[in-house]
Amino acid sequence: QVQLVESGGGLVQAGDSLRLSCAASGRTFDIYTMGWFRQAPGKEREFVAVISWSSGSIYYTDSVKGRFTISKDNAKNTVSLQMNSLKPEDTAVYYCAASYLNRDKCLRGDRSCYYYWGQGTQVSVSS
């Protein structure tokens, strides 16, 4: 079992920045990949970014490349998402997720890889 707790969401204006954090506890030793996903009202949950816990390999969805940065702190079992130049279309509930699988599709954000999810944190960007 893994427990994930997100924090850092809020209401900001377009162009502003936010930093989300995800603290992992429990069976963290076996985690291979952690990622961020988001879900807007009426939309399907979509992949945002992933990071390999051991190697640090990173993959982003095209819509956030150049604006968002995912990072990790192994000692603290924490994954962060720095979000710059926020746009109204970034408005969503952001979820942290963890996977035990070591497969290429997981590094590319395939949702089927991710067994454990946080409760979500709301990010709202006004125009």
Buried (B, 14 or more C-beta within 10 A) or exposed (E): EBBBBBEBBEEBEEEBEBEBBBBBEEEBEEBBBBBBBBBBEEEEBBBBBBBBBEEEEBBBBEEBEEBBBBBBEEEEBBBBBBBBEBBEEBBBBBBBBBBBBEEEEBBEBBBEBBEBBBEBBEBBBEE
